[in-house]
Amino acid sequence: MKRKDFLVNSGLLTSSLFAYPNYLFTKKNTSNDIINIGVIGTGNRGKGLIKLINNISDMNVKAICDILPYQIDETLKLFNKKPKTYANHLSLLENNDLDAVIISTPINSHSKISIDCVQAGKHVYCEKLMAKGFDATVNLVKAVKDSKITFQTGHQYHSSRLYTNVVDLIKNGKIGNVIAFESQWNRNRSWRRPVKDPNLERQINWRLYRDYSFGLLAELSAHQIDFVNWVLEDNPIKVVGFGGIDFYKDGREVYDNIKVIYEYMGGVKASYTCLSNNAKDGYKISIKGDLGSIDIYKDEAWFYSNLDEPQIGEVDGVSGATKSWLGSSKGQKLNFKHLTPTEQALIDFKNSIKDNKEPLSNVFTGADVSYAVEMGIKAMDSGNVVRWDSKKYVN
């Protein structure tokens, strides 16, 4: 099912909006040359975003918010001129000096905080997943659609010039017809952080608990799912997957290893592997076409032609078998100048506000990924094939 079909069936777009990909309402413009930012959530990701913003022209972090006082204290060390501090995001939203808000809190809070920000008239950059669960996703899409604000989801590949150039190559036929995707994101660490106060265990190690997060599929693979949706301009129609808590016996509730396969219209399969106890080969997205393949790594991409003649001979007693594929030794590095994806995403967020344009990574693309992740979790939990439930979206 196409992304727009989902939005139409769910009542999130009218037929006239469906005909035009950009917002048909006027967004709130900021009258300032400088975009004043409030950051809600100052954990590791929030601090990382602040460090980047501090080096981007025309963006200024003027307020920060966190429910944990020690996070506020640590974050203040990043500033020469101290921002205002808040323990509650609603209090921060009363600050009329703020033009926009960045949300880097646990996933389960994203939708509610984002809706509060939209209702307060603040532009929003919300980290992925945009929302946890279908109802939270629908509520957020409705709020943004009816507003005049810029909303950008933190699927930063949409901003990375490495990824945008690869997508252009694929759409221009570089690898022919896309037939499959193979993605992995392997690490060798538990995600567990030290906790001095046991009462704060779930707040600090929220990625390990189901009421806060969906684990590896949401925290890592979601970026790659977003990329596949982007390339195919479609949503998956079904998914099967396996996951387990097989290595870290520490009370976590989310899987520490997963293998998920989504299928799209036309039979295209997209597989995702995440390990948290073996980092070999790390990160990779491989896009397979009938004319070639493109492999994307953290900071570079390579093209491999599928037109090389394979070496045919006898293999283990089988004659006429493929002995080797010559393309593996003839990879061509794709040279694109690019910033880190998150830095470029923040610059694009600033420019979207100033130019009154919808971001490429918006509330609709974010909704696609949120539901696809939920499908994948249901497939792993049940051991069944989970299909895109179009009946669920009929008003």
Residue pairs with C-beta under 8 A, 6 or more apart in sequence:
1 234
1 235
1 237
1 265
1 388
1 390
2 233
2 234
2 235
3 229
3 233
3 234
3 235
3 364
3 365
3 368
4 13
4 18
5 390
6 235
6 367
6 368
6 371
6 388
6 390
6 393
7 13
7 18
7 141
7 364
7 367
8 15
8 18
9 390
9 393
9 394
10 138
10 141
10 392
10 393
10 395
11 393
11 395
12 138
12 141
12 142
12 145
12 364
12 367
13 145
16 24
17 24
17 145
21 358
22 357
22 358
23 145
23 358
25 147
25 148
26 148
26 356
27 148
27 149
27 150
27 353
27 356
28 121
28 123
28 147
28 148
28 149
28 150
29 353
29 356
30 99
30 100
30 123
30 353
30 354
32 99
33 58
34 58
34 59
34 60
35 58
35 59
35 60
35 99
35 100
35 123
35 350
35 353
35 354
36 60
36 62
36 97
36 98
36 99
36 100
37 53
37 59
37 60
37 61
37 62
37 63
37 98
37 99
37 100
37 101
37 102
38 61
38 62
38 63
38 64
38 65
38 92
38 93
38 95
38 98
38 100
38 101
38 102
38 122
39 46
39 49
39 50
39 61
39 63
39 64
39 65
39 101
39 102
39 104
40 46
40 64
40 65
40 66
40 89
40 92
40 101
40 102
40 103
40 104
40 105
40 113
41 65
41 66
41 103
41 104
41 105
41 106
41 127
42 50
42 64
42 65
42 66
42 71
42 72
42 74
42 75
42 104
43 66
43 71
43 104
45 104
45 127
46 64
46 66
46 71
46 75
46 102
46 104
47 74
47 75
47 78
48 342
49 102
49 104
49 342
49 346
50 61
50 64
50 75
50 78
51 78
52 342
52 343
52 346
53 59
53 60
53 61
53 102
53 346
54 61
54 78
54 79
56 343
56 346
56 347
56 350
58 350
58 354
59 346
59 350
61 79
61 83
62 83
62 84
62 95
62 97
62 98
63 83
63 84
63 85
63 86
63 92
63 95
63 97
63 98
64 72
64 75
64 76
64 83
64 84
64 85
64 86
65 85
65 86
65 87
65 88
65 89
65 91
65 92
66 72
66 75
66 87
67 87
67 88
67 203
68 200
68 203
68 204
69 87
72 85
72 87
76 82
76 83
76 85
84 92
84 95
86 92
89 113
89 116
89 117
90 116
92 98
92 101
93 101
93 116
93 117
93 120
93 122
94 120
98 122
99 122
99 123
99 353
100 122
100 123
100 124
100 125
100 150
100 349
100 353
101 117
101 122
101 123
101 124
101 125
102 124
102 125
102 126
102 127
103 110
103 113
103 114
103 117
103 124
103 125
103 126
103 127
104 127
105 113
105 127
106 206
106 207
106 212
106 213
107 128
107 129
107 131
107 132
107 212
107 213
107 214
107 218
108 132
108 206
108 211
108 212
108 213
110 126
110 127
110 129
110 130
110 131
110 132
110 136
110 140
111 130
111 131
111 132
111 136
111 137
111 139
111 140
112 136
113 126
114 124
114 126
114 130
114 131
114 140
114 143
114 144
114 151
115 139
115 140
115 143
117 124
117 149
118 124
118 143
118 144
118 147
118 149
118 151
119 143
119 147
121 147
121 148
121 149
122 149
123 149
123 150
123 151
123 349
123 353
124 144
124 149
124 150
124 151
124 152
125 152
125 154
125 345
125 346
125 349
126 151
126 152
126 153
126 154
126 366
127 154
128 153
128 154
128 155
128 218
128 222
128 223
128 226
128 366
128 369
129 214
129 218
129 222
129 366
129 369
129 370
129 373
130 137
130 140
130 153
130 363
130 366
130 367
130 369
130 370
131 137
131 139
131 140
131 366
131 367
131 370
132 213
132 214
132 218
132 370
133 370
133 374
134 370
134 371
134 374
134 392
136 370
137 367
137 370
137 371
138 367
140 363
140 367
141 363
141 364
141 367
144 151
144 363
145 363
150 349
150 352
150 353
150 356
150 358
150 359
151 359
151 362
151 363
152 345
152 348
152 349
152 352
152 359
152 361
152 362
153 359
153 361
153 362
153 363
153 365
153 366
153 369
154 342
154 345
154 361
155 222
155 223
155 226
155 361
155 365
155 366
155 369
156 223
156 341
156 342
156 344
156 345
156 361
157 163
157 223
157 226
157 227
157 230
157 341
157 361
158 164
158 226
158 230
158 345
158 359
158 360
158 361
158 365
159 341
159 344
159 345
159 347
159 348
159 360
159 361
160 338
160 339
160 340
160 341
160 344
160 345
161 336
161 337
161 338
161 339
161 344
162 296
162 299
162 300
162 301
162 336
162 338
162 341
163 227
163 296
163 341
165 334
165 336
165 338
166 287
166 294
166 296
166 301
166 334
166 336
167 230
167 231
169 175
169 294
169 303
169 334
170 178
170 231
170 287
170 289
170 294
171 231
173 291
174 289
174 291
174 292
174 294
174 303
175 287
175 288
175 289
175 290
175 291
175 292
175 293
175 294
175 303
175 306
176 289
176 290
176 291
176 292
176 306
177 289
177 290
177 291
178 231
178 232
178 268
178 287
178 288
178 289
179 268
179 288
179 289
179 290
180 268
180 269
180 270
180 271
180 288
181 224
181 228
181 231
181 268
181 269
181 270
181 271
181 285
181 286
181 287
181 288
182 270
182 271
182 284
182 285
182 286
182 288
183 221
183 224
183 228
183 270
183 271
183 272
183 273
183 284
183 285
183 286
184 272
184 273
184 274
184 281
184 282
184 283
184 284
185 216
185 220
185 221
185 224
185 272
185 273
185 274
185 282
185 283
186 273
186 274
186 275
186 276
186 278
186 279
186 280
186 281
186 282
186 283
187 220
187 274
187 275
187 276
187 279
187 282
188 276
188 277
188 278
188 279
189 276
190 248
190 250
190 256
190 276
191 205
191 207
191 208
191 276
192 205
192 208
192 248
192 250
192 252
193 204
193 205
195 201
195 204
195 205
202 209
202 211
202 212
206 212
206 213
207 213
207 215
207 219
207 254
208 215
208 250
208 251
208 252
208 253
208 254
209 252
209 253
209 254
210 253
210 254
213 219
213 254
214 254
214 373
214 374
214 377
215 243
215 254
215 255
215 258
216 243
216 254
216 255
216 256
216 257
216 258
216 274
216 276
217 243
217 255
217 258
217 260
217 272
217 274
217 373
217 376
217 377
217 380
218 373
218 377
220 274
221 258
221 260
221 272
221 274
221 373
221 376
222 369
222 373
224 272
224 285
225 262
225 270
225 272
225 369
225 372
225 373
226 361
226 365
226 368
226 369
227 285
228 262
228 264
228 270
229 235
229 236
229 365
229 368
229 369
229 372
230 365
231 287
232 264
232 268
234 264
234 265
235 264
235 368
235 371
235 372
235 388
236 262
236 263
236 264
236 270
236 372
236 375
236 388
237 263
237 264
237 265
237 387
237 388
238 262
238 263
238 385
238 386
238 387
238 388
239 260
239 261
239 262
239 263
239 372
239 375
239 376
239 379
239 385
239 386
240 260
240 261
240 379
240 384
240 385
240 386
241 258
241 259
241 260
241 261
241 376
241 379
241 380
242 258
242 259
242 260
242 380
242 383
243 255
243 257
243 258
243 259
243 260
243 380
244 255
244 256
244 257
245 252
245 253
245 254
245 255
245 256
246 256
246 257
247 256
247 257
247 276
247 277
248 256
248 276
248 277
255 380
256 276
256 277
257 274
257 275
257 276
257 277
258 272
258 273
258 274
258 380
259 271
259 272
259 273
260 271
260 272
260 376
260 379
260 380
261 269
261 270
261 271
261 272
262 269
262 270
262 271
262 272
262 372
262 375
262 376
263 269
263 270
264 270
272 376
282 297
282 298
283 297
283 298
284 295
284 296
284 297
285 295
285 296
286 293
286 294
286 295
286 296
287 293
287 294
287 295
287 296
289 306
290 306
291 305
291 306
291 307
292 303
292 304
292 305
292 306
292 307
292 327
293 303
293 304
293 306
293 327
294 301
294 302
294 303
294 304
294 334
295 301
295 302
295 304
295 331
300 333
300 334
301 333
301 334
301 336
302 331
302 332
302 333
302 334
303 331
303 332
303 334
304 327
304 328
304 330
304 331
304 332
305 327
305 330
305 332
306 327
308 325
308 326
308 327
308 330
309 326
310 322
310 323
310 324
310 325
310 326
311 322
311 323
311 324
311 325
311 326
312 320
312 321
312 322
312 323
313 319
313 321
313 323
314 320
314 321
315 321
315 322
315 323
338 344
339 347
345 361
348 359
348 360
349 359
351 357
352 358
352 359
375 386
375 388
376 386
378 386
379 385
379 386
